[in-house]
Amino acid sequence: MVGPGLVGEAGAVQRREEEVAGPIAGEHPAGPVGTMGRRCQPDDQDAGSGVTEAGYGTPPVALIPVGRPLLDRHLLPPGDQARARPAFDHIVAQFGQGSESVHNCNVGWTAMPSTLVLYVRHGRTPTTGTSLPGRAPGLHLAEEGVEQATTVAGHLADGASRFPGGGVAAVYASPMERARETAAPIARALGLRVRTARGLNECDFGRWTGRRLKDLYKLKAWRTVQRQPSQFRFPGGESFAGMQARMTGQVADLVAAHPDGTIVCVSHADTIKAALAASLGTPLDLFQRLTVGTCSISAVLHTDNHPIVLAVNTHGPLTGLAPS
């Protein structure tokens, strides 16, 4: 049976290789920015590692670690299934082999092995709400965004002792400047450094990059973006399905690297919404119903059974983050 195709530009999409600039000022109090690639091997010596999607093949139709699903069944449209390859064999998570203690966690966590992922959207920029900056370089936080990042850093530092593992194990960020600038005060407040995780990058909007939203609203394709995003590919760019697969695959890698711990992932609105939809088991076509504001925190507890969504679009102190 032939399924529906993706709206947008047909044919092979040429991925542009992007360079990650040097460390953001204050990003790491003692050294250069770290990078995190496909197999979660940090490279602290290379502050300017190239970022490209070439190493991110679309994952298999289902991401199923040892035991039970980590991110639940993740289905791809027929167009993306043809490109799927077994690039995620190493994602199997050997949960249940560590200590049974909850590491001084006192907010009611269960004893099952788990990893808490705290998603933070970057702070406000001069283009927030007016255009699609995408992966265009040189976009920095606005003054309000800097203040937002400082505030969210305080919330995370105040709640860290109550997280699984008794604190935050690592802070990861998208390669974009606005994400790394948001991650920098968070890392400082937690006594950590920022690691760049390529899979947390913004969606590649292709030829829509930089276009004003008020102009895009007038396009017929915008209806597909809002109502059937699973069938849309940005002209010359990425599909929503491919973006979700990339994002959830990167998160799966990070979760596997930090069992029984807590990590912060600083990313972008659509990528975080796509990850939350996957954790909720919500079809990608409904992910636009989620809201992820600038410098909001969303929390997902990944267990060996299934993800548990604890918070979405939170802007205040982190209290009561525990499964019911």
Buried (B, 14 or more C-beta within 10 A) or exposed (E): EEEEEBBBBEEEBEEEEBEBBEBBEEBBEEEBBBBBBBEBEBBEEEBEBEBEBEEBBBBBBEBBBEEEBBBBEBEBBEBBBEEBEEBBEEBBBEBEEEEEEBBEBEBEBEEBBBBBBBBBBBBBBBBBEEBBBBBBEEBBBBEBBBBBBBBBBBBBBEBBEBBBBBBBBBBBBBBBBBBBBBBBBBBBBBEBBBBBBBBBBBBBBBEBBEBEEEEBEEEEBBEBBEEBBBBBBBBBBBBBBBBBBBBBBBBBBBBBBBBBBBBBBBBBBBBBBBBBBBBBBBEBBEBBEBEBBBBBBBBBBBBBBBBBBBBBBBEEEBEEBBEE
